[in-house]
């Protein structure tokens, strides 16, 4: 959830592609890095190029589910998943 707006984040482990319906991610997203762990969790770093800038997010799938959005140099917003 981003405030009152729901959005989806998915990761295809076969093609290594990440998608989201978040309103700020309108362009294709590159999977920068991912880590699969034996204890059934997955960490995925997604990047969207904006020309001279980039928009980044880190998604955690597993027992705990959350997404961190990175903007600017020091701004991080965490969204807990429902």
C-alpha positions, 0 to 999 in steps of 0.5 A: 500500500502507498497511502490509500493506493494499492499496487502490485509487485511481481517477480518471475523467477524464470525470466528474472523480470520484475513488474509493478503497478505502482503509479511512479513506475510507468517505464520498463523496470530492469532487475538489477540484482536478486537473491534467493534464499533457502528459507523461502525468501527473495530480495529483488532490486528493480531500477527504472531509467529516467534519462539522467536519473533512475528510480529504484526499489527493493522488494522482499518476498517471503514471510515478511513482505515489503517494498522500499522506494528510493528517491533522491540521495537519502530518501527511503519510503517503506511500504508494508504489504497486505 
